[in-house]
Amino acid sequence: MAVYLGNTEKGEIEIIKEQVVYENDFAVIYDDYVKFPEGDGRYLRTEWKAPYGVMIFPKNSQGDILLIRNFRHENRSWTWEVPKGFGEIGLSSLECAKKELEEETGFEGINWNKLKTLKNSDFETHIYNVTILHKKEQSTPEVGESISEVRFFSKKEFQSLIFNDEVSDPITLFFLSYSMMEE
């Protein structure tokens, strides 16, 4: 799908020339030559290669939130976050969400509910609420992850994680703001 180049006459940032500076199996990074409404410049842009993304907001029957403690390469630090991942060709977003939950936490869930779809250009992230049912006897951890712990947190404990800088993931912060609106 062709990227929208923009139009400076409408006050937008217009891409004059796309320049790929890095590409791997997951993403393409561009250092675009652009025209701003007030002049020329350059802008960094990322395009995901996955067909879609999923994120899961898992809670137990008491309303406690299930988070994973994950080492994030880009930040070079540990953070608590919600399970999430890239979609896979051949799997629906719901099937992929169920797979990600099991791979990252070892848990299965019931009452899956699609909360929202976030759209960013031509990439969609499907967000699901789920009630955690039980931990599977055997699970298949995902290769390429660095998850050290899986734990339930009360809303109060979850808030303290944020205030203590133990949550830096924007998606997990989005979940906190969403869960506070539910009250």
N, C-alpha and C positions, 0 to 999 in steps of 0.2 A: 504494500500500500504506500502510495506516495505521501510524503510528509507535506503538511500545509506550510508554505514558505513565508506567509505573512505579507502585510502590506503597510508600508510606512505612511501612506496617505491616510490610513485609518488610525494612525498612532501606534501601530504594531511594530515589533522587531522583525525585519525581513531578512530571510536567509539569502545571501548572494551566492555563496558557494559552500557546499557541504564538504568537509575534509575529515575522513576517517583517520583517527590517530591510534586506535586500539580496537581489537575485536577478538572475542573468544567464544566459547560455546553458549555463554549466557547473555552477553551484551555487546553492543557496538558503542564506542565513545567517539563523538565528533567534536572537532574544534572548528566550528562554523565561522565563516566570514559573514558578517551581518551588517545591515544598515539600520541604525536607530532613527527615530524621527528627527533627531538633531545631529546625526553624523554616523560615521562608519566605526566598526569595531569587530571584536570576536567574542564568541560565546561558546561555552562548553555545554554539550547535550548528550544524554544517554538514551539509548533505545534498547529495551529488553527483547531478547529473542524468544522467550517463552510465549506460548499462545495466550496465557492469562496468569493471574496470581490468585492465591487463596490466603485468607487469614481466619483464624478460628478464635472465638471468644468462649472458652470452656468454663463452666461453673458446675459445682456439685449441687445437690438438692438443698443445701443450706445457704447457697448463694456465694460460697467461697470461690475464688478465681484460681484456675490452674495456670501456672506460669512455668516456663523453662529458664534455666540459667545457662546462657549461651555465650561462648567467646566469639566476638565479632571481629573478623579480620580487619575490616575497614577502620574500626575504632581502636583496635589493639587492646580491647578490654572486655571484661565480663559484664553482662547485663541480664536483667530479668525481662522476659518478653513473652508475648502470646505466640503460640505455634503458628507458623505461616510457611508458605513456600510457593515455588513456581508451578504452574499448571503443566499437564502432560498431554500431548496429542493422544487421542483415543480415550481419554477419561473426561467425564463431565466435571464441572467445578465441584459438585457435591462429592463425587467419588474421590476426587483428588484431596478435598478437605478431610475426608474420613481417613485416607491413607496418610496424610501429613500428621494428623492427630496421633494415630497409632505409631508411626515411625518416631515422632519426636517425644512422645510422652508414655507410650505403652498402654494408653487408655482407649476405651471405646465409649461412644456416646449414643444418646437417644434424643429424640425431639429436635432434630436438626432443623434450623430455621434460617433461611437466607435473609439477612438483615438489610444489606445494601450492596450495590455494585459501584465501586469508585472507578471513574474513567479518567485516564490520563493519555491524551492523544488517542492512539488506537490500542492501548493496553488497558485491560480491565482487571480489577482485583475484586473478587467475590468474597464477601464477609459473611460468616456464619456464626450464629449462636448455637450452642449445644449444651445439653445436660450430660455430665459425665456419669456413665453407668458403672463401669468397673475396670480394673486393670486386667489386661489379658495375661494369661499364664505364660505365653511365649509371644514376644513381639520381635519385629525385625527392625533394629535401629537403622536410621538413614546413614549411608556413607557420606563423608564430606561435611559432617556436623561436628561441633565440639560442645555437646551438652553435658554439663556436670551434675545437674540436679533438676528434678521435677517436683513441684510442691504447690499445695493449695494455700492461698492467702485470703484472709478476711478483707473486706473493703478498707478497713482502717489500716491493716498491715500493708496493703497495696499502696495506699497513700503515703505511708511512711517510707516505703521503698523509693518513691519519687522524690520526696523531700531529702532523702539521704543520698541522692544521685546514684541509686542502684538500677534505675530505669532510664535509658537514654534513647531507646527505640521509638521513633515517631508514631509507628502503628500502635504500639502498646500505650503510648500517651493518649492517642486518639480513643482507644478503648476505655481508658480511665474517664475521659471527659464524657463519653457516651454512657458509661455505667452510672455516672453521677446524675445524669439527666433522667435515668429510669426511676430514681427515688421519688 
